[in-house]
Amino acid sequence: MDKEKQEFNYKEFEADAIKRLQNGEALEGKDGILAPLLKRLIEAGLNGELEGHLEESLPMVRVLTNHSQYSSLKSLIKSNSFTPNS
């Protein structure tokens, strides 16, 4: 599985963070203990912002394809399976 698409493992993060704290490592900074958690939170926030903007800016359309019918342009884009009828 692609590293970018893996779920964030909070239990693993917690165990690693405790071990690193006990070893005296820094909380902040690029390689700090909190860096993976902050990265996950920032990415989740940005994805939410992007979703909100897509919802607001894409017009509602009915698009027929060979496989199914989509109620919005957004759902068609997300499906990544557009095949126009000939």
Backbone torsions as a table, in degrees:
resi	resn	phi	psi	omega
1	MET	NA	142.2	178.7
2	ASP	-61.6	132.3	-177.5
3	LYS	-57.0	-35.3	-179.4
4	GLU	-67.4	-25.2	-174.5
5	LYS	-98.4	-1.5	179.8
6	GLN	-70.5	145.1	175.4
7	GLU	-68.4	147.4	176.7
8	PHE	-76.6	126.1	-178.8
9	ASN	-95.5	99.6	-175.9
10	TYR	-66.8	-37.8	179.3
11	LYS	-64.9	-42.2	177.7
12	GLU	-65.0	-42.2	177.9
13	PHE	-59.9	-45.8	-178.5
14	GLU	-60.7	-46.9	-179.8
15	ALA	-61.9	-43.4	179.2
16	ASP	-66.2	-41.4	-179.1
17	ALA	-63.2	-42.1	179.2
18	ILE	-63.1	-44.6	179.4
19	LYS	-61.2	-44.3	-178.8
20	ARG	-68.0	-36.7	176.4
21	LEU	-62.6	-43.2	179.5
22	GLN	-64.2	-26.2	177.4
23	ASN	-86.1	0.4	176.0
24	GLY	82.2	18.1	179.4
25	GLU	-74.9	157.0	-177.3
26	ALA	-74.4	146.7	176.0
27	LEU	-76.5	-40.8	-173.9
28	GLU	-102.5	173.9	178.7
29	GLY	101.8	170.1	-176.4
30	LYS	-56.6	-41.2	-179.1
31	ASP	-106.9	17.5	-178.6
32	GLY	-69.7	166.4	-178.1
33	ILE	-59.1	-38.3	-176.2
34	LEU	-84.8	-5.5	-175.9
35	ALA	-55.4	-47.3	-180.0
36	PRO	-63.9	-37.7	179.1
37	LEU	-68.2	-44.2	178.2
38	LEU	-62.2	-40.3	177.7
39	LYS	-59.9	-46.6	-179.8
40	ARG	-62.0	-44.7	-179.1
41	LEU	-66.0	-42.2	179.3
42	ILE	-65.3	-44.1	179.1
43	GLU	-63.2	-39.9	178.8
44	ALA	-64.3	-41.1	177.7
45	GLY	-64.4	-43.7	179.0
46	LEU	-65.4	-39.0	177.3
47	ASN	-63.4	-39.4	176.7
48	GLY	-63.4	-41.6	176.9
49	GLU	-61.6	-45.8	179.9
50	LEU	-61.4	-45.0	178.0
51	GLU	-58.3	-44.3	179.7
52	GLY	-61.8	-42.1	179.4
53	HIS	-67.6	-38.1	177.5
54	LEU	-64.6	-41.6	178.8
55	GLU	-59.5	-41.8	-176.5
56	GLU	-75.7	-34.1	-168.9
57	SER	-99.4	-20.5	-178.5
58	LEU	-88.7	130.4	179.8
59	PRO	-71.1	148.8	174.7
60	MET	-75.4	127.0	179.8
61	VAL	-138.6	159.4	172.3
62	ARG	-108.8	115.9	-177.5
63	VAL	-118.1	122.8	177.8
64	LEU	-95.5	133.2	175.2
65	THR	-124.3	179.5	178.2
66	ASN	-67.4	-23.7	-172.9
67	HIS	-105.4	-36.9	-175.9
68	SER	-163.0	176.8	-179.3
69	GLN	-115.5	134.4	-178.2
70	TYR	-109.3	140.6	-178.2
71	SER	-88.1	-11.3	178.4
72	SER	-150.1	157.6	176.2
73	LEU	-62.6	-34.9	179.7
74	LYS	-60.8	-46.5	-179.1
75	SER	-65.7	-33.3	176.5
76	LEU	-65.6	-46.1	179.6
77	ILE	-61.8	-45.0	-178.5
78	LYS	-64.7	-30.8	-178.1
79	SER	-70.7	-27.5	179.0
80	ASN	57.1	35.0	-177.3
81	SER	-138.0	33.5	-177.5
82	PHE	-69.5	123.8	173.9
83	THR	-134.7	105.9	-176.7
84	PRO	-68.1	147.3	174.1
85	ASN	-71.0	140.7	179.0
86	SER	-95.1	NA	NA
